[in-house]
């Protein structure tokens, strides 16, 4: 049946007979009756990765972008465009031809910022590939000091452990390195962080200086970025401070402090300069300094921090300590007064003289003596308060010794005066943390 149907379709070819027909059909297959070949696929661009995000970048970091041609015809990259901040790109010169199945690399460098990378090709379906880029800089460690606590008074007879808790997003906390520091001592000890982010460091005995400290913990991560924290505390015991260099000073009137040189200047009109950083104990106190100059006179004053309402008294015979007329109440506390001008209304002895004065009462000193051989040159002063007495030495010799005129109080130490006076090498010693 099939043969009959086929012969009807082929019509006269069937009369050729089976043998000749098979030869004819084979010839037809050989010469054009076979299926047509598949068409070649056009260029097809793809990019890997489709977005780039960098975290914890120290300075900069690189990532490689792969532009692949998945088509059957060559792909042409005609443009590479960056818009935004913190990124740059390196690539072959353009236009660049990418063969079928081949890859072209674009090297991206990110520091900190966001940008958009656009690749333009002759892909007929997707001529632009857009790649978002973001880069975040490394975040320094977070540091919290837990010991000492703010304003803690530390017992010098007991061991003391410095403590902190720290964290870091990018660097494992156990890899953080750092050190404890003090504004007075410098390096205290190296700091080691355990895997839980705890820092426990014994305060070494050889750096346990008495007195106030600003403790600081500084930690560095794998990028070298540092995180830090600081706290104020004080260890009991007598301590001496080169005050004009180390402390914070308040000046009033004609006065100035040069901390780089470690000097203070008053005058020629009335002026005052006080150490406003520390509160000293008036009953246990030592001061040494040098002074040079001339004028009406100057004072070393312990200003009562609880009663004071001003930092500067009157000029003229007041010497920046008392009222203008030299009688009545002046700055509260007690002062060592050096008077070098005769006839100014406050001569308790033939000038030059040194006096111990309470509450700026220049007209009623607690003690007063004349000074021999006191000229305009440089002189070394020592003032010592202890056991209820005040002792004054000038150029190594005791010139005044008298009972303290008022009871113990917390005091700001400083100078007042009228004339051209220059102070230096000031060391102030206290014995108790406030």
C-alpha positions as CSV (number, residue, x, y, z in Angstrom):
1,X,0.0,0.0,0.0
2,X,2.8,2.4,0.9
3,X,4.5,1.8,-2.4
4,X,1.4,2.6,-4.3
5,X,0.8,5.9,-2.5
6,X,4.5,6.9,-3.0
7,X,4.3,6.1,-6.7
8,X,1.2,8.3,-7.1
9,X,3.1,11.2,-5.5
10,X,6.2,10.7,-7.5
11,X,4.1,10.1,-10.6
12,X,6.2,9.3,-13.6
13,X,9.3,8.6,-11.4
14,X,7.7,5.5,-10.2
15,X,7.8,4.1,-13.7
16,X,11.6,4.1,-13.5
17,X,11.5,1.0,-11.3
18,X,12.6,0.6,-7.8
19,X,16.4,0.4,-8.6
20,X,16.5,3.6,-10.6
21,X,14.2,5.4,-8.2
22,X,16.5,4.7,-5.2
23,X,19.5,6.1,-7.2
24,X,17.5,9.3,-8.1
25,X,16.5,9.9,-4.5
26,X,20.0,9.5,-3.2
27,X,21.2,12.0,-5.8
28,X,18.5,14.5,-4.5
29,X,19.7,14.2,-1.0
30,X,23.3,14.8,-2.0
31,X,22.6,17.9,-4.0
32,X,20.5,20.3,-1.9
33,X,17.6,18.5,-0.3
34,X,19.6,18.2,3.1
35,X,18.5,20.6,6.1
36,X,19.9,24.2,6.2
37,X,22.7,25.0,8.8
38,X,21.9,26.9,12.2
39,X,22.5,30.8,12.0
40,X,25.5,32.2,14.0
41,X,24.5,33.7,17.4
42,X,25.1,37.5,17.7
43,X,27.5,38.9,20.4
44,X,26.2,38.4,23.9
45,X,27.8,40.4,26.8
46,X,27.7,39.3,30.4
47,X,29.7,40.6,33.4
48,X,30.8,38.9,36.6
49,X,30.2,40.0,39.3
50,X,27.2,42.1,38.7
51,X,28.0,44.4,41.7
52,X,31.1,45.0,43.8
53,X,31.0,45.9,47.5
54,X,34.2,46.3,49.6
55,X,34.2,46.5,53.4
56,X,37.0,47.3,55.8
57,X,39.3,48.9,53.2
58,X,42.6,50.0,54.7
59,X,43.7,52.4,52.0
60,X,42.4,50.9,48.8
61,X,41.6,47.4,47.5
62,X,41.3,45.8,44.0
63,X,38.6,43.6,42.4
64,X,38.7,42.2,38.9
65,X,35.5,42.4,36.7
66,X,35.2,39.8,33.9
67,X,33.3,40.9,30.7
68,X,32.5,37.7,28.7
69,X,31.2,37.2,25.2
70,X,28.8,34.3,25.2
71,X,27.8,34.9,21.6
72,X,29.1,33.4,18.4
73,X,30.3,36.6,16.8
74,X,33.0,39.0,18.1
75,X,31.9,41.5,20.8
76,X,33.3,45.1,20.8
77,X,33.7,47.0,24.0
78,X,33.6,50.7,23.0
79,X,33.5,52.6,26.3
80,X,34.1,52.2,30.1
81,X,32.5,55.0,32.2
82,X,32.8,55.6,35.9
83,X,30.5,58.0,37.8
84,X,30.9,58.6,41.5
85,X,33.6,58.8,44.2
86,X,36.4,56.6,45.4
87,X,36.8,54.3,42.4
88,X,39.1,54.0,39.4
89,X,39.3,51.4,36.6
90,X,42.1,49.9,34.4
91,X,41.3,48.1,31.1
92,X,42.8,47.5,27.6
93,X,42.7,50.3,25.1
94,X,39.4,50.9,23.5
95,X,37.7,49.8,21.3
96,X,38.5,46.3,22.4
97,X,37.3,43.2,20.5
98,X,36.3,40.1,22.5
99,X,36.1,36.8,20.6
100,X,33.3,34.3,21.0
101,X,33.7,32.7,24.5
102,X,36.6,35.0,25.4
103,X,36.9,37.3,28.5
104,X,38.2,40.8,28.9
105,X,39.2,41.9,32.5
106,X,38.6,45.3,34.0
107,X,40.5,46.0,37.2
108,X,38.7,48.1,39.7
109,X,40.4,50.0,42.7
110,X,38.2,51.2,45.5
111,X,39.1,53.4,48.4
112,X,36.0,54.8,50.1
113,X,32.8,55.8,48.3
114,X,30.1,54.8,45.9
115,X,30.2,54.8,42.1
116,X,28.6,53.3,39.0
117,X,30.5,51.5,36.2
118,X,28.9,51.4,32.7
119,X,30.3,49.1,30.0
120,X,29.1,49.9,26.4
121,X,29.2,47.2,23.8
122,X,27.6,46.2,20.5
123,X,25.5,43.5,22.1
124,X,22.2,44.0,20.2
125,X,20.0,43.0,23.1
126,X,21.8,44.8,26.0
127,X,24.3,47.4,24.8
128,X,25.0,48.8,28.3
129,X,25.9,46.8,31.4
130,X,25.7,48.8,34.6
131,X,27.7,47.6,37.7
132,X,27.1,49.4,41.1
133,X,30.3,49.8,43.2
134,X,30.6,50.6,46.9
135,X,33.6,50.7,49.2
136,X,33.7,51.3,52.9
137,X,36.8,52.4,54.8
138,X,38.1,50.3,57.8
139,X,36.5,51.3,61.1
140,X,38.9,51.8,64.0
141,X,38.5,49.8,67.2
142,X,36.0,50.9,69.8
143,X,37.6,51.3,73.3
144,X,35.9,51.7,76.7
145,X,38.0,52.0,79.8
146,X,36.4,50.4,82.9
147,X,39.3,50.8,85.4
148,X,40.1,53.3,86.6
149,X,36.7,55.1,86.6
150,X,36.5,58.8,86.1
151,X,37.9,60.9,89.1
152,X,38.9,57.7,91.0
153,X,41.4,58.2,93.8
154,X,43.8,55.3,93.7
155,X,45.4,53.8,96.8
156,X,49.2,53.7,96.2
157,X,49.7,50.9,98.6
158,X,47.5,48.4,96.7
159,X,48.1,46.8,93.3
160,X,46.0,48.3,90.5
161,X,44.8,46.8,87.3
162,X,44.0,48.8,84.2
163,X,40.9,47.4,82.4
164,X,38.9,48.0,79.2
165,X,36.5,46.4,76.8
166,X,37.1,46.7,73.1
167,X,35.5,45.8,69.8
168,X,36.3,45.8,66.1
169,X,34.1,45.1,63.1
170,X,36.8,43.9,60.7
171,X,39.8,42.8,62.8
172,X,39.5,39.9,65.3
173,X,39.9,41.5,68.7
174,X,42.6,39.1,69.7
175,X,44.8,40.6,66.9
176,X,44.5,44.2,68.1
177,X,47.7,45.6,69.5
178,X,48.1,48.7,71.6
179,X,49.4,50.3,74.8
180,X,48.4,52.2,77.9
181,X,49.7,55.7,78.3
182,X,49.6,58.5,80.8
183,X,49.9,62.2,80.1
184,X,52.5,62.5,82.9
185,X,54.5,59.3,82.5
186,X,54.1,58.4,78.8
187,X,54.1,54.7,78.1
188,X,52.7,52.7,81.0
189,X,52.5,49.2,79.5
190,X,51.6,47.2,76.4
191,X,48.0,46.1,76.1
192,X,46.8,42.6,75.2
193,X,43.2,41.9,74.1
194,X,41.7,38.4,74.8
195,X,39.2,36.8,72.3
196,X,36.3,38.2,74.3
197,X,37.5,41.8,73.8
198,X,38.7,42.3,77.4
199,X,41.9,44.2,78.3
200,X,43.4,43.5,81.7
201,X,46.8,45.0,82.4
202,X,48.6,45.5,85.8
203,X,49.8,49.0,86.3
204,X,53.6,48.5,86.5
205,X,55.1,49.7,89.8
206,X,57.9,51.7,88.1
207,X,55.3,53.9,86.4
208,X,53.0,54.4,89.3
209,X,53.7,58.1,89.8
210,X,51.5,59.7,92.4
211,X,49.2,62.5,91.4
212,X,46.7,63.1,88.6
213,X,46.8,61.1,85.4
214,X,44.9,61.1,82.2
215,X,45.0,57.4,81.4
216,X,44.7,56.6,77.7
217,X,44.3,53.2,75.9
218,X,45.3,53.2,72.2
219,X,44.7,50.1,70.0
220,X,45.6,49.6,66.4
221,X,43.8,47.2,64.0
222,X,45.1,45.3,61.0
223,X,44.9,48.4,58.9
224,X,46.9,50.4,61.4
225,X,43.9,52.5,62.2
226,X,43.8,53.4,65.9
227,X,40.9,53.6,68.4
228,X,41.4,55.2,71.8
229,X,39.7,56.4,75.0
230,X,40.9,58.3,78.0
231,X,39.9,58.8,81.6
232,X,41.1,61.0,84.5
233,X,42.1,59.6,87.8
234,X,44.5,60.4,90.6
235,X,46.9,58.3,92.8
236,X,47.4,59.6,96.3
237,X,50.9,60.8,97.4
238,X,53.1,63.8,97.1
239,X,53.9,64.8,93.5
240,X,55.6,67.7,91.8
241,X,54.5,69.2,88.5
242,X,56.4,71.6,86.3
243,X,53.2,73.6,86.2
244,X,54.0,76.3,83.6
245,X,54.7,73.5,81.1
246,X,52.2,70.8,82.0
247,X,49.0,72.5,83.3
248,X,46.3,74.7,82.1
249,X,46.6,78.4,83.0
250,X,44.1,81.2,83.4
251,X,45.4,84.8,82.8
252,X,43.8,88.0,83.7
253,X,44.8,91.6,83.1
254,X,48.3,92.1,81.7
255,X,49.6,88.6,81.9
256,X,50.7,85.8,79.6
257,X,52.0,82.2,79.8
258,X,54.4,80.6,77.3
259,X,54.1,76.9,78.0
260,X,56.6,76.0,75.3
261,X,59.2,78.0,77.1
262,X,57.8,77.3,80.6
263,X,57.5,81.0,81.6
264,X,54.9,83.5,82.7
265,X,55.0,87.3,82.5
266,X,53.1,90.0,84.3
267,X,52.8,93.7,83.7
268,X,53.6,96.4,83.3
269,X,50.1,97.0,84.5
270,X,48.3,94.8,87.0
271,X,48.0,91.1,85.9
272,X,47.4,87.6,87.3
273,X,48.1,84.1,86.1
274,X,46.8,81.0,87.9
275,X,47.2,77.2,87.4
276,X,43.5,76.4,86.8
277,X,44.1,72.7,86.2
278,X,45.0,71.5,89.8
279,X,43.5,72.2,93.2
280,X,46.3,72.2,95.8
281,X,46.1,71.6,99.5
282,X,47.1,74.8,101.2
283,X,48.3,73.1,104.4
284,X,50.6,70.6,102.6
285,X,52.2,72.5,99.7
286,X,55.5,73.3,98.1
287,X,56.5,75.7,95.3
288,X,59.8,76.5,93.7
289,X,60.3,79.2,91.0
290,X,62.5,81.8,89.7
291,X,61.6,85.5,89.2
292,X,63.3,88.5,87.6
293,X,62.1,92.1,87.0
294,X,61.1,95.3,88.7
295,X,58.0,97.2,89.6
296,X,55.6,97.7,92.5
297,X,55.8,94.0,93.5
298,X,54.4,90.5,93.0
299,X,52.7,87.7,94.9
300,X,52.6,84.0,95.0
301,X,48.9,83.3,95.9
302,X,47.0,80.3,97.0
303,X,43.5,81.3,96.0
304,X,40.7,79.6,98.0
305,X,38.7,77.7,95.3
306,X,35.6,77.6,97.4
307,X,35.4,81.3,98.3
308,X,36.9,83.0,95.2
309,X,34.6,85.0,93.0
310,X,37.4,86.6,90.9
311,X,41.0,85.9,89.7
312,X,42.4,89.4,89.9
313,X,42.3,92.2,92.6
314,X,43.2,95.8,92.3
315,X,46.2,97.5,90.7
316,X,48.5,100.0,92.3
317,X,49.3,99.1,95.8
318,X,46.8,96.2,95.6
319,X,49.4,94.2,93.5
320,X,46.5,92.3,91.9
321,X,45.7,90.8,95.2
322,X,43.9,93.4,97.3
323,X,41.6,96.4,96.7
324,X,43.0,99.5,95.1
325,X,43.3,101.3,98.4
326,X,45.2,98.4,99.9
327,X,42.8,97.8,102.8
328,X,39.8,95.6,103.0
329,X,39.2,92.2,101.7
330,X,41.0,91.1,98.5
331,X,41.4,87.6,97.0
332,X,40.6,84.9,99.5
333,X,43.4,82.5,100.6
334,X,46.9,83.4,101.6
335,X,49.8,85.0,99.7
336,X,53.5,85.5,99.8
337,X,53.9,89.2,98.9
338,X,57.1,90.7,97.7
339,X,57.0,94.6,97.8
340,X,59.8,96.4,96.0
341,X,58.4,99.9,95.8
342,X,58.6,102.3,98.7
343,X,55.8,104.7,99.6
344,X,53.0,102.9,97.7
345,X,50.8,102.5,100.8
346,X,51.5,98.9,101.7
347,X,55.0,99.0,103.1
348,X,55.1,96.6,106.1
349,X,58.9,97.0,106.2
350,X,61.4,99.0,104.3
351,X,61.2,97.7,100.7
352,X,62.2,95.3,99.4
353,X,60.2,93.2,101.8
354,X,58.4,89.8,101.9
355,X,55.1,89.3,103.8
356,X,52.6,86.6,104.5
357,X,49.1,88.0,103.9
358,X,45.6,86.5,104.4
359,X,42.6,87.3,102.2
360,X,44.4,90.1,100.4
361,X,44.7,92.2,103.6
362,X,47.9,94.0,102.5
363,X,47.5,96.5,105.4
364,X,47.6,93.8,108.1
365,X,50.1,91.1,107.1
366,X,50.6,88.0,109.4
367,X,54.4,88.4,109.1
368,X,56.7,90.8,107.3
369,X,60.5,91.1,107.0
370,X,62.9,93.2,104.9
371,X,64.8,91.5,102.1
372,X,68.6,92.2,101.8
373,X,70.4,92.1,98.5
374,X,67.2,91.8,96.4
375,X,67.8,93.5,93.1
376,X,66.3,93.3,89.6
377,X,68.3,90.1,88.8
378,X,67.0,86.6,88.8
379,X,66.2,85.1,92.3
380,X,65.2,81.6,93.3
381,X,62.2,81.2,95.7
382,X,60.9,78.3,97.7
383,X,57.6,78.3,99.6
384,X,56.8,75.4,101.9
385,X,53.5,74.9,103.8
386,X,53.4,72.0,106.4
387,X,52.5,71.4,110.0
388,X,50.5,74.6,110.2
389,X,53.5,76.8,109.2
390,X,54.7,78.6,106.0
391,X,58.4,79.0,105.3
392,X,59.9,81.2,102.5
393,X,63.4,80.8,101.2
394,X,65.1,83.3,98.8
395,X,68.3,82.2,97.0
396,X,68.6,79.3,99.4
397,X,68.2,81.3,102.7
398,X,65.2,81.2,105.0
399,X,63.8,84.8,105.0
400,X,60.3,84.2,106.6
401,X,58.7,81.6,108.8
402,X,55.3,82.1,110.3
403,X,52.1,80.2,111.2
404,X,49.6,79.7,108.4
405,X,47.2,82.6,108.6
406,X,44.1,80.7,107.7
407,X,42.9,77.0,107.9
408,X,43.4,74.4,105.3
409,X,41.5,74.8,102.0
410,X,41.7,73.7,98.3
411,X,43.6,76.3,96.3
412,X,44.5,77.5,92.9
413,X,48.2,78.5,92.8
414,X,49.4,81.5,90.8
415,X,51.0,84.9,90.6
416,X,49.7,88.4,90.7
417,X,51.6,91.7,90.4
418,X,52.3,95.1,89.0
419,X,55.5,95.8,87.0
420,X,57.6,93.8,84.6
421,X,58.0,90.3,86.2
422,X,59.1,87.1,84.5
423,X,58.6,83.7,86.2
424,X,60.1,80.4,85.3
425,X,61.1,76.9,86.5
426,X,57.9,76.7,88.5
427,X,57.4,73.4,90.3
428,X,54.3,72.9,92.4
429,X,53.9,70.0,94.8
430,X,50.7,68.6,96.3
431,X,50.1,65.6,98.5
432,X,46.5,64.6,98.3
433,X,44.1,63.9,95.4
434,X,41.0,66.1,95.5
